[in-house]
Amino acid sequence: MLMFIMMLTYQLMNEQRKAYRDAERTFLQTEQVLTENQAELIKIKDEYTQRCFHAAETVSRIIDRDPDALDSLDELKKIAAEVDVDEIHIFDREGKIFSGTEPQYYGYTMDSGEQMSFFKPMLEDKSLMLVQDITENTAETKLMQYSAVWSDSGEFIVQIGMNPVNVLKVTEKNELSYIFSLFRVNPNVSYYAIDIESGLIAGSNRLEFVGNACSDVGFRFEDIENSPKGFYGKINGQYSFCFFQKIGSNYIGRVIAVDYLYESLPSSMLLTLVCLFIISFILVISVTRYMNKYVVEKIQDVIQKLKSIAEGNLEERVDARDSLEFQELSRYINQMVQSLLTMNEMEQMVNETLRTALRATDPEKSLRVMLESSGRVLNGERAYIFEKNRLGGDDNTYEWVAEGVAPEKDHLQNLPPEICGVWYRQFHENKNMVFENIEDMKEEDPLQYENLKKQNIVSIAVVPLYDDAKVIGFYGVDNPPVNTLLSWQWALSGKATAQRSCNLSWLRRRR
């Protein structure tokens, strides 16, 4: 049952991921089309602006050559047709229209409206050539683009108007509803563009909803803003899964009916269930046979060997090789037994060292003997004792170094308390400090790390020294081999450490 639920969850998530990838492709296509159309629109607008300038200059030159055309409406319309412009307006030096192809505008001035006042600066500067952005003709509510230049004679201003048909066609291609109409028709998939500022539907392949608030369709604006991986909602009365992405000033969304999104799920889950049943049946039979033949008997054999080891027979070894797992188990058990033997040997060596040190009549000599012995046992480069001084700092009071290793004792006197502060906090919790690589302490104990780094220390083992349960210092070994450090770690903790610490504190009191 759990497996079935997991497979169902996986299938649901997989369908959502597929839908999300499809939506991402749609968003990418939309963004590419918008970018390409915008570039085309800018190019067309620039070309159209230049055309307006050239048309105005051409009309001006024609009229300069034939001034009588100013008094002939038919002649002006003929010039407009030849130059391919829709309107010609002639302004006098005061900015009043006195001629042109549109008599209904005669008498208008550059103060007659905002649209015409755009060209008013030309009355002060005859070098100006102005072209107006595409705008709606105030009188006739149609889109026009106007351009104006002074005549060569400086007696009048020629203004031409052109209907920007090509520009409007490219602008229409930038409409989101037009772009959505280019996508593959699927009644179960809808596309929406939601204006970020107003929350209104700026475009859709469902044209009847354009201009409505997104909430009228069923969208919650907070879901659109905060759910980039998709969300469920009842859109147009149909339970749907929605993806939105911010593109420009809009959220572009792809909305898929849930029935369509998961239509293949029942059949695929039924097939999965049948396959799981068959696989489970085969696995049960196979595993049962394998367990009986290769596992049960071997486990019983291992149990018997472990009983023998538990009874104290440390010479016993486990040798099960029928499978890789049993070989690994045998190896780990044999390593454990060997570790027990090694620990036992180490404890005997430590105790022998302590007995030798305690028999010595000179406590100083006893400590040096113990340091040398323990340092050699652990294959370390240095063995030492640090003790707290009266000022609260730490002094390296005893040191043994291996052959060829430089002593550090003289450089390690009255260390500031903060350098070993982390260690002492651990000592008060009856913990030892063992590092296979001091890089492991770099983040948590940077002061001690720098102190050890200067001494060329790589690995280290440190245990506390006590005086009647009070930590009075610590004992350490530098740079023991990693394998030795792991093998002998037990000897630096627990019962052995407690015994050694007690004896060292007694020797300290004898000095």
FENQUI-V773551 format. One record per residue. N is the residue number from 0. RES is the residue in one letter. OMEGA is omega in degrees with one decimal (none if undefined). BURIAL is 1 if it has 24 or more other C-alpha atoms within 12 Angstrom, else 0. Layout:
N_RES_OMEGA_BURIAL ; N_RES_OMEGA_BURIAL
This chain:
0_M_178.8_0 ; 1_L_178.6_0 ; 2_M_179.6_0 ; 3_F_179.7_0 ; 4_I_178.8_0 ; 5_M_179.1_0 ; 6_M_178.3_0 ; 7_L_177.9_1 ; 8_T_179.0_0 ; 9_Y_-179.9_0 ; 10_Q_178.5_1 ; 11_L_-179.5_1 ; 12_M_179.4_0 ; 13_N_177.8_0 ; 14_E_178.1_1 ; 15_Q_178.4_1 ; 16_R_178.1_0 ; 17_K_179.3_0 ; 18_A_179.8_1 ; 19_Y_178.0_1 ; 20_R_176.3_0 ; 21_D_179.5_1 ; 22_A_179.7_1 ; 23_E_177.4_1 ; 24_R_178.3_0 ; 25_T_-179.8_1 ; 26_F_179.8_1 ; 27_L_177.9_0 ; 28_Q_-179.5_0 ; 29_T_-178.7_1 ; 30_E_179.6_1 ; 31_Q_180.0_0 ; 32_V_178.7_1 ; 33_L_-179.6_1 ; 34_T_179.7_0 ; 35_E_179.8_0 ; 36_N_179.4_1 ; 37_Q_177.8_0 ; 38_A_178.5_0 ; 39_E_-179.3_0 ; 40_L_179.0_1 ; 41_I_179.9_0 ; 42_K_-179.8_0 ; 43_I_179.9_0 ; 44_K_178.9_1 ; 45_D_179.3_0 ; 46_E_-178.1_0 ; 47_Y_177.2_1 ; 48_T_178.2_1 ; 49_Q_179.3_0 ; 50_R_178.3_1 ; 51_C_178.0_1 ; 52_F_-177.0_1 ; 53_H_179.2_1 ; 54_A_179.2_1 ; 55_A_178.7_1 ; 56_E_-179.5_1 ; 57_T_179.3_1 ; 58_V_-179.8_1 ; 59_S_-179.4_1 ; 60_R_-180.0_1 ; 61_I_-178.3_1 ; 62_I_176.6_1 ; 63_D_179.3_0 ; 64_R_-178.2_0 ; 65_D_-176.8_0 ; 66_P_-179.7_0 ; 67_D_-179.6_0 ; 68_A_179.4_1 ; 69_L_-177.6_1 ; 70_D_-177.2_0 ; 71_S_178.7_0 ; 72_L_-178.9_1 ; 73_D_-179.6_0 ; 74_E_179.0_0 ; 75_L_177.5_1 ; 76_K_177.7_1 ; 77_K_178.0_0 ; 78_I_179.9_1 ; 79_A_179.9_1 ; 80_A_-179.1_0 ; 81_E_-177.8_0 ; 82_V_179.5_1 ; 83_D_172.3_1 ; 84_V_-176.3_1 ; 85_D_-178.0_1 ; 86_E_170.6_1 ; 87_I_176.3_1 ; 88_H_-180.0_1 ; 89_I_178.6_1 ; 90_F_172.8_1 ; 91_D_-175.3_1 ; 92_R_176.3_1 ; 93_E_177.0_0 ; 94_G_178.8_1 ; 95_K_179.3_1 ; 96_I_179.1_1 ; 97_F_179.1_1 ; 98_S_178.3_1 ; 99_G_-178.1_1 ; 100_T_-177.2_1 ; 101_E_-176.3_1 ; 102_P_-178.0_0 ; 103_Q_-179.8_0 ; 104_Y_179.9_1 ; 105_Y_179.9_0 ; 106_G_175.9_0 ; 107_Y_178.2_1 ; 108_T_178.8_1 ; 109_M_173.9_1 ; 110_D_-175.2_0 ; 111_S_178.9_0 ; 112_G_-177.9_0 ; 113_E_-177.5_0 ; 114_Q_-177.7_1 ; 115_M_-179.0_1 ; 116_S_177.6_0 ; 117_F_-174.7_1 ; 118_F_-175.7_1 ; 119_K_178.7_1 ; 120_P_-179.6_0 ; 121_M_179.1_1 ; 122_L_-179.6_1 ; 123_E_-175.6_0 ; 124_D_-175.3_0 ; 125_K_177.8_0 ; 126_S_-176.6_0 ; 127_L_169.4_0 ; 128_M_-172.9_1 ; 129_L_172.4_1 ; 130_V_-176.5_1 ; 131_Q_174.2_1 ; 132_D_177.4_1 ; 133_I_-177.5_1 ; 134_T_-177.6_1 ; 135_E_175.5_0 ; 136_N_-173.0_0 ; 137_T_-174.7_0 ; 138_A_-172.7_0 ; 139_E_177.8_0 ; 140_T_173.4_0 ; 141_K_-177.5_0 ; 142_L_179.5_0 ; 143_M_170.8_1 ; 144_Q_-175.3_1 ; 145_Y_177.0_1 ; 146_S_-176.4_1 ; 147_A_175.3_1 ; 148_V_172.8_1 ; 149_W_173.2_1 ; 150_S_179.7_1 ; 151_D_-179.8_0 ; 152_S_-178.6_0 ; 153_G_-177.9_0 ; 154_E_-177.0_0 ; 155_F_177.2_1 ; 156_I_176.5_1 ; 157_V_175.6_1 ; 158_Q_177.2_1 ; 159_I_177.2_1 ; 160_G_-178.7_1 ; 161_M_175.8_1 ; 162_N_-172.6_1 ; 163_P_-175.0_1 ; 164_V_-177.1_0 ; 165_N_179.1_0 ; 166_V_-179.4_1 ; 167_L_179.2_1 ; 168_K_178.7_0 ; 169_V_178.1_1 ; 170_T_179.1_1 ; 171_E_179.2_0 ; 172_K_177.9_1 ; 173_N_176.6_1 ; 174_E_-176.1_1 ; 175_L_179.4_1 ; 176_S_177.5_1 ; 177_Y_179.8_1 ; 178_I_179.4_1 ; 179_F_-179.4_1 ; 180_S_179.7_0 ; 181_L_-178.2_0 ; 182_F_-179.4_1 ; 183_R_-177.4_0 ; 184_V_176.9_0 ; 185_N_-176.2_0 ; 186_P_-179.1_0 ; 187_N_-179.8_1 ; 188_V_178.8_1 ; 189_S_179.2_1 ; 190_Y_-178.6_1 ; 191_Y_169.5_1 ; 192_A_-177.6_1 ; 193_I_177.9_1 ; 194_D_-174.8_1 ; 195_I_-175.7_1 ; 196_E_-172.6_0 ; 197_S_-175.6_0 ; 198_G_179.2_1 ; 199_L_177.7_1 ; 200_I_-176.3_1 ; 201_A_179.5_1 ; 202_G_179.9_1 ; 203_S_170.2_1 ; 204_N_171.2_1 ; 205_R_-170.1_1 ; 206_L_-177.5_0 ; 207_E_-178.1_0 ; 208_F_-179.1_1 ; 209_V_-178.9_1 ; 210_G_178.2_0 ; 211_N_172.3_1 ; 212_A_-177.9_1 ; 213_C_179.2_1 ; 214_S_178.2_0 ; 215_D_-179.8_0 ; 216_V_-179.9_1 ; 217_G_179.8_1 ; 218_F_168.0_1 ; 219_R_-173.0_1 ; 220_F_179.4_1 ; 221_E_175.5_0 ; 222_D_-179.8_1 ; 223_I_-177.0_1 ; 224_E_-166.4_1 ; 225_N_-177.6_0 ; 226_S_-177.4_0 ; 227_P_-179.9_0 ; 228_K_176.4_1 ; 229_G_178.6_1 ; 230_F_177.4_1 ; 231_Y_176.6_1 ; 232_G_176.9_1 ; 233_K_-174.6_0 ; 234_I_-177.1_1 ; 235_N_177.9_0 ; 236_G_-177.4_0 ; 237_Q_-179.6_0 ; 238_Y_-170.1_1 ; 239_S_174.4_1 ; 240_F_-169.5_1 ; 241_C_173.1_1 ; 242_F_177.3_1 ; 243_F_176.7_1 ; 244_Q_-179.1_1 ; 245_K_176.0_1 ; 246_I_-178.0_1 ; 247_G_-178.0_0 ; 248_S_-177.3_0 ; 249_N_164.9_1 ; 250_Y_179.1_1 ; 251_I_-174.7_1 ; 252_G_174.1_1 ; 253_R_-173.0_1 ; 254_V_-175.5_1 ; 255_I_175.8_1 ; 256_A_-177.9_1 ; 257_V_178.3_1 ; 258_D_179.9_0 ; 259_Y_-178.0_0 ; 260_L_-174.8_1 ; 261_Y_-174.7_1 ; 262_E_-178.6_0 ; 263_S_-173.0_0 ; 264_L_-177.7_1 ; 265_P_-177.8_0 ; 266_S_-179.8_0 ; 267_S_179.2_0 ; 268_M_176.7_1 ; 269_L_177.9_0 ; 270_L_178.8_0 ; 271_T_-178.9_0 ; 272_L_178.9_0 ; 273_V_180.0_0 ; 274_C_179.1_0 ; 275_L_179.3_0 ; 276_F_-179.3_0 ; 277_I_-179.4_0 ; 278_I_-179.3_0 ; 279_S_-179.8_0 ; 280_F_-179.9_0 ; 281_I_-178.7_0 ; 282_L_-179.4_0 ; 283_V_-179.8_0 ; 284_I_-176.7_0 ; 285_S_-177.3_0 ; 286_V_179.5_0 ; 287_T_179.3_0 ; 288_R_-178.9_0 ; 289_Y_-178.8_0 ; 290_M_-179.2_0 ; 291_N_-172.8_0 ; 292_K_-170.2_0 ; 293_Y_-172.9_0 ; 294_V_-172.1_0 ; 295_V_-178.5_0 ; 296_E_-179.1_0 ; 297_K_178.5_1 ; 298_I_178.5_0 ; 299_Q_179.0_0 ; 300_D_179.2_0 ; 301_V_179.2_1 ; 302_I_178.9_0 ; 303_Q_179.2_0 ; 304_K_-179.7_1 ; 305_L_176.5_1 ; 306_K_179.9_0 ; 307_S_178.8_0 ; 308_I_-179.5_0 ; 309_A_179.1_0 ; 310_E_174.5_0 ; 311_G_-179.3_0 ; 312_N_-177.2_0 ; 313_L_174.1_1 ; 314_E_-178.2_0 ; 315_E_177.2_1 ; 316_R_178.8_1 ; 317_V_-177.7_1 ; 318_D_178.5_1 ; 319_A_-173.2_1 ; 320_R_-175.8_0 ; 321_D_178.8_0 ; 322_S_179.6_0 ; 323_L_-178.8_0 ; 324_E_179.9_0 ; 325_F_175.7_0 ; 326_Q_178.2_0 ; 327_E_179.3_0 ; 328_L_179.0_1 ; 329_S_-177.7_1 ; 330_R_-178.6_0 ; 331_Y_178.5_0 ; 332_I_-179.9_1 ; 333_N_174.9_1 ; 334_Q_179.6_0 ; 335_M_179.4_0 ; 336_V_179.8_1 ; 337_Q_177.9_0 ; 338_S_177.7_1 ; 339_L_177.7_1 ; 340_L_-179.3_0 ; 341_T_178.3_0 ; 342_M_179.9_1 ; 343_N_178.8_0 ; 344_E_-179.1_0 ; 345_M_-179.6_1 ; 346_E_178.9_1 ; 347_Q_179.9_0 ; 348_M_178.8_1 ; 349_V_-179.7_1 ; 350_N_178.2_1 ; 351_E_177.0_0 ; 352_T_179.4_1 ; 353_L_179.4_1 ; 354_R_179.2_0 ; 355_T_-179.2_1 ; 356_A_-176.4_1 ; 357_L_179.7_1 ; 358_R_-178.0_0 ; 359_A_-178.4_0 ; 360_T_-179.3_0 ; 361_D_-179.3_0 ; 362_P_-179.7_1 ; 363_E_178.8_1 ; 364_K_179.6_0 ; 365_S_-179.0_1 ; 366_L_-179.6_1 ; 367_R_177.2_1 ; 368_V_-178.2_1 ; 369_M_179.8_1 ; 370_L_-179.2_1 ; 371_E_-177.3_1 ; 372_S_-178.4_1 ; 373_S_178.4_1 ; 374_G_179.3_1 ; 375_R_179.9_1 ; 376_V_-178.1_1 ; 377_L_179.7_1 ; 378_N_-179.2_1 ; 379_G_177.1_1 ; 380_E_178.4_1 ; 381_R_169.2_1 ; 382_A_-170.5_1 ; 383_Y_174.1_1 ; 384_I_172.1_1 ; 385_F_177.1_1 ; 386_E_175.5_1 ; 387_K_175.4_1 ; 388_N_-175.1_0 ; 389_R_-179.2_0 ; 390_L_-179.8_0 ; 391_G_177.3_0 ; 392_G_-178.7_0 ; 393_D_178.8_1 ; 394_D_171.1_1 ; 395_N_-172.8_1 ; 396_T_-179.8_1 ; 397_Y_-177.6_1 ; 398_E_168.5_1 ; 399_W_178.2_1 ; 400_V_177.0_1 ; 401_A_-178.2_1 ; 402_E_178.7_0 ; 403_G_-179.1_0 ; 404_V_-178.4_0 ; 405_A_176.1_0 ; 406_P_179.0_0 ; 407_E_-170.8_1 ; 408_K_-175.0_0 ; 409_D_-178.6_0 ; 410_H_-172.7_0 ; 411_L_178.1_1 ; 412_Q_177.5_0 ; 413_N_175.1_0 ; 414_L_178.1_1 ; 415_P_-176.0_0 ; 416_P_-175.4_1 ; 417_E_-178.9_0 ; 418_I_-179.6_1 ; 419_C_-175.8_1 ; 420_G_-179.5_0 ; 421_V_-179.9_0 ; 422_W_-177.3_1 ; 423_Y_176.0_1 ; 424_R_176.8_0 ; 425_Q_179.4_0 ; 426_F_-179.5_1 ; 427_H_175.5_0 ; 428_E_179.0_0 ; 429_N_179.3_1 ; 430_K_175.4_1 ; 431_N_178.4_1 ; 432_M_-179.7_1 ; 433_V_-179.4_1 ; 434_F_173.4_1 ; 435_E_178.3_1 ; 436_N_-175.5_1 ; 437_I_175.3_1 ; 438_E_-179.7_0 ; 439_D_-178.6_0 ; 440_M_-171.5_1 ; 441_K_-176.3_0 ; 442_E_-172.7_0 ; 443_E_-176.0_0 ; 444_D_-173.1_0 ; 445_P_-179.0_0 ; 446_L_178.9_0 ; 447_Q_179.0_1 ; 448_Y_-179.5_1 ; 449_E_178.6_0 ; 450_N_-179.3_1 ; 451_L_-178.5_1 ; 452_K_179.9_0 ; 453_K_-179.0_0 ; 454_Q_-179.5_1 ; 455_N_178.3_0 ; 456_I_177.2_1 ; 457_V_178.3_1 ; 458_S_-174.9_1 ; 459_I_173.3_1 ; 460_A_-176.1_1 ; 461_V_176.4_1 ; 462_V_-177.6_1 ; 463_P_172.1_1 ; 464_L_-174.4_1 ; 465_Y_169.5_1 ; 466_D_-175.8_1 ; 467_D_176.3_0 ; 468_A_177.2_0 ; 469_K_179.8_0 ; 470_V_-177.6_1 ; 471_I_-178.8_1 ; 472_G_178.9_1 ; 473_F_178.4_1 ; 474_Y_-178.3_1 ; 475_G_176.6_1 ; 476_V_-179.2_1 ; 477_D_169.6_1 ; 478_N_168.3_1 ; 479_P_177.2_1 ; 480_P_-176.3_1 ; 481_V_-179.3_0 ; 482_N_177.0_0 ; 483_T_-179.5_1 ; 484_L_179.8_1 ; 485_L_-177.1_0 ; 486_S_-174.5_1 ; 487_W_-176.7_1 ; 488_Q_178.9_1 ; 489_W_-177.2_1 ; 490_A_179.2_1 ; 491_L_-177.9_1 ; 492_S_171.2_1 ; 493_G_-171.7_0 ; 494_K_-177.1_0 ; 495_A_179.9_1 ; 496_T_-179.4_1 ; 497_A_-179.2_1 ; 498_Q_-177.2_1 ; 499_R_-178.9_1 ; 500_S_180.0_1 ; 501_C_-178.2_1 ; 502_N_179.8_1 ; 503_L_179.0_1 ; 504_S_177.3_1 ; 505_W_177.4_0 ; 506_L_179.6_1 ; 507_R_-178.4_1 ; 508_R_-179.6_0 ; 509_R_-175.5_0 ; 510_R_none_0
